[in-house]
Amino acid sequence: MNVPDISVMYRMLPRYVRNLVLLLTILIVSPACSFDYSSVSEAETERPDLVMQDVDYVRVKDGKITLHMQADQVDRFEQKRLLQVQNIRFEQFSKENSSPEAVGSAGYAQFWTATSDASFAEGVRITVNSEDLSVEASTLQWNNGQKKLFGPQNDQVLLKRKDGSILSGKGFSADGRSRSWTFAGPVSGTYQEETK
């Protein structure tokens, strides 16, 4: 029995019929092959979009350095608009001064790029040179909208000033606008009053 060669028969068809056959074949076969791009697994959302190691970052505004940050590793999560940072060290500069206004470090930090909020953990130390004040805590949270820094409600935050004041307490918060700080919980230490 002689079987006809399909490719020869296909080539014998007029061009518009061949195109129609090709189109119908694509329409019939394509629904069988589908990719679901909308469902992203939970494991994939936990994987960073970008990983940077040994980071040395400098932000410049109007020709002046406003921030210098170094970190062992920075993981960027685009969908969450989140940066996770390992072993961060930073210096923040004011417009008027070339020396750092604030210096800090933490073992771990998170920055939400949509709100500019941040959290710091694993041995947080921040020194605000313009206030002669240093803050040490296990964790601290920065709320950029309120311009407030919060310590843990049930953990100690240590404040030190160059005048010899040393305070340790719970429920710490600092207001960046009014340049004031408070403890909502128990506090102990030595406070030197300013004399005018």
Secondary structure, 3 states (H helix, E strand, C coil): CCCCCHHHHHHHCCHHHHHHHHHHHHHHHHHHCCCCCCCCCHHHHHCCCEEEEEEEEEEEECCEEEEEEEEEEEEEECCCCEEEEEEEEEEEECCCCCCEEEEEEEEEEEEECCCCEEEEEEEEEEEEHHHCEEEEEEEEEEECCCCEEECCCCCCEEEEECCCCEEEECCEEEECCCCEEEECCCEEEECCCCCC
